Amino acid sequence: MNWKKKKKAREYIKEFSPILEKIYGFKIPAIKISPSARMHRSFGRIIYRGLTGQYEMKLSEYAYAAHTESKAFRNTVAHELCHVAEHLLTEKFTHGPKWEQMMHELGELPSRFATVEKKAEIDFIRKPKNKMTKYVHRCSGGCKHTVSAIKHNKILKGHVYVCNRTGTFLSSSFETVKG
C-alpha cells in the first residue's frame, strides 16, 4: 500500500474520530494502517493486539489499488473505525446496534457486506481467478493427456505414467494450455 492510500485513510480517521470522541466521550487511540495482499473478499479489517493495546487497520491492497477517492474506501475506513470505537465502549467487535448507530453518526451506510451501493462503485470485489496452466503430454500411441503442474513436474523428473488406452508411457515432451 503506497503512502497516498495510508495518507487518505489517516485523513478519514482524522475526520471521523472527533465526531465519535465528542458523542461518546473517549479518545480514539493511534491506529496502525497496513496493507493486506491476502484480502480478496473483504475491504478491511481491525486487529486488536491486547498485550500492547494497539489497533491495526488492514486494508485490502487489491480492492483499493487505485480507488482511494471512492465512497467505498471512505465507508471502509469508517466501518473499521466504528469497530475500534465499539471495542473501546463494549470490549466487543460486532456489527450490532451500537456499531450501526456509530456508522449512522458518521453519515455512512452501516453495511456489513458489499452492498449494491458499494458494488455499483466497485466492480472489483473479488480478485480474478488465476488460470491454471495445464500441460499436454503424449503417449507413444499418439493420445493426448492433459495433466496438472504437479503431475507434469513429476514426469519431467522421471516419474512414469502409463496411458490406459495404449499401455505406453507418456513422453516428457509437452505443450502448455491455459485454463
GUZAPA-934804 format. One line per 2 residues: for each residue x, y, z of C-alpha. Coordinates in steps of 0.02 Angstrom, whole numbers. Each point is the difference from the previous one (the first is absolute). Example, Ala and Ser with C-alpha at 12.3 -4.5 7.8 and 13.67 -1.06 7.14 Angstrom:
BEGIN
615/-225/390; 69/172/-33
***
This chain:
BEGIN
0/0/0; 79/161/-51
12/154/110; -144/87/-92
-124/-135/56; 63/5/179
-8/189/-3; -180/-3/-64
-50/-128/132; 79/109/135
-95/152/-66; -164/-95/18
46/-58/175; 43/180/45
-169/56/-70; -103/-136/88
88/-14/168; -55/169/73
-182/-41/-38; 7/-164/96
108/74/138; -124/142/28
-153/-114/4; 73/-139/107
127/95/105; 158/-100/-32
161/22/-97; 29/-109/-153
177/-70/15; 127/-1/-141
-41/-130/-131; 134/-84/-104
-51/-12/-184; 69/-141/-104
-36/-85/-165; -56/-178/-22
33/-89/-164; -96/-150/66
-169/87/15; -101/-33/-158
-175/-15/70; 0/137/129
53/181/-9; 70/24/175
27/-75/171; 44/58/175
123/-97/106; 18/36/185
163/-50/82; -50/-20/182
174/-4/74; 49/167/-74
-174/76/-15; 40/40/-182
-132/2/-137; 47/-42/-178
-110/39/-149; 36/-117/-145
-64/60/-169; -12/-107/-155
142/40/-119; -100/-76/-140
-164/93/29; 81/170/17
138/-12/-129; -55/164/-79
-164/45/85; 42/98/158
-117/142/-51; -150/-116/-10
-147/2/120; 35/-183/35
176/37/65; -70/136/113
-137/-118/59; 126/-137/36
109/113/107; -156/59/95
-57/-181/18; 164/-54/79
12/157/108; -173/-36/70
62/-173/49; 140/84/99
-123/120/83; -120/-142/42
145/-100/73; 47/147/110
-180/6/66; -49/-183/11
162/-99/-24; -84/-88/-147
15/5/-188; -173/-24/-74
-116/68/-133; -133/27/131
-114/149/39; 138/104/83
116/-22/-150; -143/42/-120
-41/156/101; 180/57/-11
1/-25/-189; -158/106/-15
79/136/109; 145/6/-123
-123/15/-144; 47/-168/-74
-101/-153/-50; 17/-134/134
21/-141/-123; 88/-155/58
20/-72/-174; 33/72/-172
-168/80/-32; -78/49/-164
59/178/32; 180/-57/25
-7/-121/-145; -64/137/-115
156/98/41; 121/-145/14
-4/-141/-125; 156/-82/66
-61/-83/159; 79/-166/-42
171/-25/-75; -10/-80/-172
43/-184/11; 168/-51/-65
-11/-116/-147; 94/-159/39
124/-55/-130; -31/-176/-62
126/-105/-92; -35/-118/-145
113/-153/-11; -16/-134/-133
23/-186/12; 85/-105/-135
-171/-43/-69; -34/185/-36
-133/30/136; -3/172/80
4/4/190; -35/165/89
83/1/171; 19/121/145
162/90/43; 35/-124/139
-13/-153/-113; 94/94/-138
146/35/117; 5/-182/53
9/-54/-182; 146/119/-29
89/-74/151; -17/-176/-72
-161/-63/78; -88/-118/-121
-184/11/-44; -82/-129/-113
-139/35/-125; -153/-105/45
-49/-18/-182; 164/-51/-82
102/-59/149; 148/110/-52
93/130/102; -33/187/-8
146/93/-78; 89/143/85
-32/117/-148; -153/108/26
-108/149/-52; -72/128/122
-184/49/6; -77/141/105
-154/-31/107
***
